[in-house]
Amino acid sequence: MAKVKWGLIALSIILGLTLGAILQEQVCSTAEQDLGTGTSVMKATCAILSIPIDLILLVVLLAGLIGYLIWDHYN
């Protein structure tokens, strides 16, 4: 059962990264157009989505490790 859980976690990470890359490409291409008052919001969203995935994964990994150590310490 544990192997299935890790497989599903890996699959959801890969799927999330793929969909995130597609979303980032679409948002940034839309942000280049003149959208009136929405242009600044789209450019800000593009900047947020352009954060390197390695950095995001590192933050998630560290947060999970710290959370696990805290959970393990109190249980």
N, CA, C and O atoms as a GROMACS GRO file, in nm:
protein
  300
    1MET      N    1   0.081  -0.119   0.000
    1MET     CA    2   0.000   0.000   0.000
    1MET      C    3   0.086   0.126   0.000
    1MET      O    4   0.050   0.226  -0.061
    2ALA      N    5   0.200   0.119   0.070
    2ALA     CA    6   0.288   0.236   0.078
    2ALA      C    7   0.350   0.267  -0.057
    2ALA      O    8   0.372   0.384  -0.091
    3LYS      N    9   0.379   0.162  -0.137
    3LYS     CA   10   0.436   0.184  -0.269
    3LYS      C   11   0.337   0.256  -0.360
    3LYS      O   12   0.376   0.339  -0.441
    4VAL      N   13   0.210   0.223  -0.346
    4VAL     CA   14   0.107   0.288  -0.426
    4VAL      C   15   0.099   0.436  -0.389
    4VAL      O   16   0.084   0.522  -0.476
    5LYS      N   17   0.110   0.465  -0.259
    5LYS     CA   18   0.104   0.604  -0.214
    5LYS      C   19   0.219   0.685  -0.273
    5LYS      O   20   0.197   0.796  -0.322
    6TRP      N   21   0.342   0.631  -0.269
    6TRP     CA   22   0.456   0.703  -0.324
    6TRP      C   23   0.445   0.718  -0.475
    6TRP      O   24   0.487   0.819  -0.530
    7GLY      N   25   0.389   0.619  -0.541
    7GLY     CA   26   0.368   0.628  -0.685
    7GLY      C   27   0.269   0.738  -0.720
    7GLY      O   28   0.289   0.813  -0.816
    8LEU      N   29   0.162   0.747  -0.642
    8LEU     CA   30   0.063   0.852  -0.666
    8LEU      C   31   0.120   0.991  -0.636
    8LEU      O   32   0.088   1.088  -0.705
    9ILE      N   33   0.204   1.000  -0.535
    9ILE     CA   34   0.268   1.128  -0.505
    9ILE      C   35   0.359   1.169  -0.620
    9ILE      O   36   0.356   1.285  -0.663
   10ALA      N   37   0.439   1.077  -0.671
   10ALA     CA   38   0.529   1.107  -0.783
   10ALA      C   39   0.449   1.145  -0.907
   10ALA      O   40   0.485   1.239  -0.978
   11LEU      N   41   0.342   1.072  -0.934
   11LEU     CA   42   0.259   1.101  -1.050
   11LEU      C   43   0.195   1.239  -1.040
   11LEU      O   44   0.189   1.313  -1.138
   12SER      N   45   0.146   1.275  -0.922
   12SER     CA   46   0.083   1.405  -0.906
   12SER      C   47   0.185   1.518  -0.915
   12SER      O   48   0.152   1.626  -0.965
   13ILE      N   49   0.308   1.497  -0.870
   13ILE     CA   50   0.412   1.598  -0.885
   13ILE      C   51   0.446   1.620  -1.032
   13ILE      O   52   0.456   1.733  -1.078
   14ILE      N   53   0.463   1.511  -1.105
   14ILE     CA   54   0.495   1.522  -1.248
   14ILE      C   55   0.381   1.589  -1.323
   14ILE      O   56   0.404   1.676  -1.406
   15LEU      N   57   0.259   1.549  -1.294
   15LEU     CA   58   0.143   1.610  -1.359
   15LEU      C   59   0.130   1.758  -1.324
   15LEU      O   60   0.099   1.840  -1.410
   16GLY      N   61   0.154   1.791  -1.198
   16GLY     CA   62   0.147   1.931  -1.156
   16GLY      C   63   0.252   2.017  -1.222
   16GLY      O   64   0.224   2.130  -1.262
   17LEU      N   65   0.375   1.965  -1.233
   17LEU     CA   66   0.481   2.041  -1.299
   17LEU      C   67   0.451   2.062  -1.447
   17LEU      O   68   0.476   2.169  -1.501
   18THR      N   69   0.397   1.960  -1.512
   18THR     CA   70   0.364   1.971  -1.653
   18THR      C   71   0.253   2.073  -1.675
   18THR      O   72   0.265   2.160  -1.762
   19LEU      N   73   0.146   2.064  -1.596
   19LEU     CA   74   0.037   2.160  -1.611
   19LEU      C   75   0.080   2.300  -1.572
   19LEU      O   76   0.033   2.398  -1.631
   20GLY      N   77   0.168   2.314  -1.474
   20GLY     CA   78   0.219   2.444  -1.435
   20GLY      C   79   0.300   2.508  -1.546
   20GLY      O   80   0.291   2.629  -1.567
   21ALA      N   81   0.380   2.429  -1.616
   21ALA     CA   82   0.459   2.483  -1.728
   21ALA      C   83   0.368   2.530  -1.841
   21ALA      O   84   0.394   2.634  -1.902
   22ILE      N   85   0.263   2.455  -1.868
   22ILE     CA   86   0.169   2.495  -1.973
   22ILE      C   87   0.096   2.622  -1.932
   22ILE      O   88   0.080   2.713  -2.013
   23LEU      N   89   0.054   2.629  -1.808
   23LEU     CA   90  -0.015   2.748  -1.757
   23LEU      C   91   0.075   2.870  -1.762
   23LEU      O   92   0.031   2.978  -1.801
   24GLN      N   93   0.201   2.855  -1.721
   24GLN     CA   94   0.295   2.967  -1.723
   24GLN      C   95   0.317   3.019  -1.864
   24GLN      O   96   0.323   3.140  -1.885
   25GLU      N   97   0.328   2.929  -1.960
   25GLU     CA   98   0.348   2.970  -2.099
   25GLU      C   99   0.227   3.047  -2.151
   25GLU      O  100   0.242   3.148  -2.220
   26GLN      N  101   0.108   3.000  -2.119
   26GLN     CA  102  -0.014   3.067  -2.166
   26GLN      C  103  -0.033   3.203  -2.100
   26GLN      O  104  -0.069   3.300  -2.167
   27VAL      N  105  -0.008   3.212  -1.971
   27VAL     CA  106  -0.027   3.338  -1.899
   27VAL      C  107   0.074   3.442  -1.948
   27VAL      O  108   0.038   3.558  -1.969
   28CYS      N  109   0.199   3.401  -1.966
   28CYS     CA  110   0.301   3.497  -2.010
   28CYS      C  111   0.277   3.543  -2.153
   28CYS      O  112   0.305   3.658  -2.186
   29SER      N  113   0.227   3.455  -2.238
   29SER     CA  114   0.196   3.499  -2.374
   29SER      C  115   0.076   3.592  -2.376
   29SER      O  116   0.069   3.683  -2.459
   30THR      N  117  -0.019   3.572  -2.287
   30THR     CA  118  -0.134   3.661  -2.277
   30THR      C  119  -0.096   3.795  -2.216
   30THR      O  120  -0.152   3.898  -2.252
   31ALA      N  121   0.001   3.794  -2.124
   31ALA     CA  122   0.044   3.917  -2.058
   31ALA      C  123   0.111   4.014  -2.155
   31ALA      O  124   0.118   4.134  -2.127
   32GLU      N  125   0.162   3.964  -2.268
   32GLU     CA  126   0.226   4.051  -2.366
   32GLU      C  127   0.125   4.132  -2.445
   32GLU      O  128   0.163   4.230  -2.510
   33GLN      N  129  -0.001   4.096  -2.442
   33GLN     CA  130  -0.105   4.170  -2.514
   33GLN      C  131  -0.152   4.289  -2.432
   33GLN      O  132  -0.127   4.296  -2.311
   34ASP      N  133  -0.219   4.381  -2.499
   34ASP     CA  134  -0.274   4.497  -2.428
   34ASP      C  135  -0.410   4.457  -2.372
   34ASP      O  136  -0.505   4.437  -2.447
   35LEU      N  137  -0.418   4.446  -2.240
   35LEU     CA  138  -0.541   4.401  -2.175
   35LEU      C  139  -0.608   4.513  -2.096
   35LEU      O  140  -0.702   4.488  -2.020
   36GLY      N  141  -0.562   4.633  -2.114
   36GLY     CA  142  -0.619   4.745  -2.040
   36GLY      C  143  -0.576   4.740  -1.895
   36GLY      O  144  -0.456   4.734  -1.865
   37THR      N  145  -0.672   4.741  -1.803
   37THR     CA  146  -0.639   4.743  -1.660
   37THR      C  147  -0.590   4.607  -1.611
   37THR      O  148  -0.530   4.599  -1.503
   38GLY      N  149  -0.612   4.501  -1.685
   38GLY     CA  150  -0.569   4.368  -1.642
   38GLY      C  151  -0.425   4.336  -1.678
   38GLY      O  152  -0.374   4.231  -1.639
   39THR      N  153  -0.359   4.425  -1.752
   39THR     CA  154  -0.222   4.397  -1.796
   39THR      C  155  -0.127   4.383  -1.678
   39THR      O  156  -0.044   4.292  -1.676
   40SER      N  157  -0.138   4.471  -1.580
   40SER     CA  158  -0.046   4.464  -1.466
   40SER      C  159  -0.069   4.338  -1.384
   40SER      O  160   0.026   4.279  -1.332
   41VAL      N  161  -0.193   4.296  -1.372
   41VAL     CA  162  -0.223   4.172  -1.297
   41VAL      C  163  -0.165   4.051  -1.370
   41VAL      O  164  -0.108   3.961  -1.308
   42MET      N  165  -0.180   4.050  -1.501
   42MET     CA  166  -0.128   3.937  -1.579
   42MET      C  167   0.025   3.935  -1.576
   42MET      O  168   0.085   3.827  -1.571
   43LYS      N  169   0.089   4.052  -1.580
   43LYS     CA  170   0.235   4.055  -1.572
   43LYS      C  171   0.283   4.008  -1.436
   43LYS      O  172   0.385   3.939  -1.426
   44ALA      N  173   0.213   4.045  -1.331
   44ALA     CA  174   0.250   3.999  -1.196
   44ALA      C  175   0.231   3.848  -1.185
   44ALA      O  176   0.314   3.779  -1.126
   45THR      N  177   0.122   3.797  -1.241
   45THR     CA  178   0.098   3.652  -1.239
   45THR      C  179   0.206   3.579  -1.317
   45THR      O  180   0.252   3.473  -1.276
   46CYS      N  181   0.246   3.636  -1.430
   46CYS     CA  182   0.352   3.576  -1.510
   46CYS      C  183   0.483   3.573  -1.431
   46CYS      O  184   0.556   3.474  -1.436
   47ALA      N  185   0.513   3.680  -1.359
   47ALA     CA  186   0.636   3.684  -1.278
   47ALA      C  187   0.633   3.578  -1.169
   47ALA      O  188   0.735   3.514  -1.142
   48ILE      N  189   0.518   3.560  -1.105
   48ILE     CA  190   0.506   3.458  -1.000
   48ILE      C  191   0.521   3.318  -1.058
   48ILE      O  192   0.588   3.234  -1.000
   49LEU      N  193   0.459   3.294  -1.172
   49LEU     CA  194   0.466   3.162  -1.234
   49LEU      C  195   0.603   3.133  -1.294
   49LEU      O  196   0.634   3.018  -1.324
   50SER      N  197   0.686   3.236  -1.312
   50SER     CA  198   0.817   3.218  -1.372
   50SER      C  199   0.925   3.185  -1.269
   50SER      O  200   1.042   3.172  -1.305
   51ILE      N  201   0.887   3.172  -1.143
   51ILE     CA  202   0.984   3.134  -1.040
   51ILE      C  203   1.037   2.995  -1.076
   51ILE      O  204   0.958   2.906  -1.109
   52PRO      N  205   1.167   2.976  -1.071
   52PRO     CA  206   1.223   2.846  -1.110
   52PRO      C  207   1.163   2.730  -1.029
   52PRO      O  208   1.146   2.740  -0.907
   53ILE      N  209   1.133   2.622  -1.097
   53ILE     CA  210   1.071   2.506  -1.034
   53ILE      C  211   1.166   2.444  -0.932
   53ILE      O  212   1.122   2.389  -0.831
   54ASP      N  213   1.295   2.451  -0.957
   54ASP     CA  214   1.392   2.395  -0.862
   54ASP      C  215   1.380   2.464  -0.727
   54ASP      O  216   1.386   2.398  -0.623
   55LEU      N  217   1.363   2.594  -0.729
   55LEU     CA  218   1.349   2.669  -0.604
   55LEU      C  219   1.220   2.630  -0.531
   55LEU      O  220   1.220   2.614  -0.409
   56ILE      N  221   1.112   2.615  -0.605
   56ILE     CA  222   0.985   2.576  -0.545
   56ILE      C  223   0.995   2.436  -0.483
   56ILE      O  224   0.948   2.414  -0.371
   57LEU      N  225   1.056   2.344  -0.556
   57LEU     CA  226   1.072   2.208  -0.504
   57LEU      C  227   1.161   2.205  -0.380
   57LEU      O  228   1.136   2.127  -0.288
   58LEU      N  229   1.264   2.289  -0.378
   58LEU     CA  230   1.351   2.295  -0.261
   58LEU      C  231   1.275   2.346  -0.139
   58LEU      O  232   1.291   2.292  -0.030
   59VAL      N  233   1.193   2.448  -0.157
   59VAL     CA  234   1.114   2.502  -0.045
   59VAL      C  235   1.014   2.399   0.005
   59VAL      O  236   0.997   2.382   0.125
   60VAL      N  237   0.947   2.329  -0.088
   60VAL     CA  238   0.850   2.226  -0.049
   60VAL      C  239   0.921   2.112   0.024
   60VAL      O  240   0.870   2.060   0.124
   61LEU      N  241   1.038   2.072  -0.025
   61LEU     CA  242   1.114   1.965   0.039
   61LEU      C  243   1.156   2.005   0.180
   61LEU      O  244   1.142   1.926   0.274
   62LEU      N  245   1.207   2.126   0.195
   62LEU     CA  246   1.248   2.171   0.328
   62LEU      C  247   1.129   2.183   0.424
   62LEU      O  248   1.139   2.147   0.541
   63ALA      N  249   1.016   2.234   0.374
   63ALA     CA  250   0.897   2.245   0.458
   63ALA      C  251   0.848   2.107   0.501
   63ALA      O  252   0.809   2.088   0.616
   64GLY      N  253   0.850   2.010   0.410
   64GLY     CA  254   0.810   1.875   0.444
   64GLY      C  255   0.904   1.810   0.544
   64GLY      O  256   0.860   1.741   0.636
   65LEU      N  257   1.034   1.833   0.528
   65LEU     CA  258   1.132   1.778   0.620
   65LEU      C  259   1.117   1.838   0.760
   65LEU      O  260   1.121   1.766   0.860
   66ILE      N  261   1.100   1.968   0.766
   66ILE     CA  262   1.082   2.034   0.895
   66ILE      C  263   0.952   1.988   0.961
   66ILE      O  264   0.949   1.961   1.081
   67GLY      N  265   0.845   1.978   0.882
   67GLY     CA  266   0.718   1.930   0.935
   67GLY      C  267   0.728   1.787   0.986
   67GLY      O  268   0.672   1.754   1.091
   68TYR      N  269   0.799   1.703   0.913
   68TYR     CA  270   0.817   1.564   0.956
   68TYR      C  271   0.897   1.558   1.086
   68TYR      O  272   0.862   1.482   1.177
   69LEU      N  273   1.003   1.638   1.095
   69LEU     CA  274   1.084   1.636   1.217
   69LEU      C  275   1.007   1.686   1.337
   69LEU      O  276   1.023   1.633   1.447
   70ILE      N  277   0.924   1.788   1.319
   70ILE     CA  278   0.840   1.837   1.428
   70ILE      C  279   0.739   1.731   1.467
   70ILE      O  280   0.718   1.706   1.586
   71TRP      N  281   0.675   1.668   1.370
   71TRP     CA  282   0.576   1.565   1.397
   71TRP      C  283   0.641   1.447   1.469
   71TRP      O  284   0.585   1.394   1.565
   72ASP      N  285   0.759   1.407   1.422
   72ASP     CA  286   0.830   1.294   1.482
   72ASP      C  287   0.874   1.327   1.625
   72ASP      O  288   0.876   1.238   1.710
   73HIS      N  289   0.908   1.451   1.651
   73HIS     CA  290   0.954   1.490   1.784
   73HIS      C  291   0.841   1.484   1.887
   73HIS      O  292   0.863   1.443   2.001
   74TYR      N  293   0.720   1.522   1.848
   74TYR     CA  294   0.608   1.525   1.941
   74TYR      C  295   0.532   1.393   1.951
   74TYR      O  296   0.446   1.378   2.038
   75ASN      N  297   0.562   1.298   1.865
   75ASN     CA  298   0.492   1.169   1.870
   75ASN      C  299   0.582   1.058   1.906
   75ASN      O  300   0.539   0.943   1.915
   0.00000   0.00000   0.00000
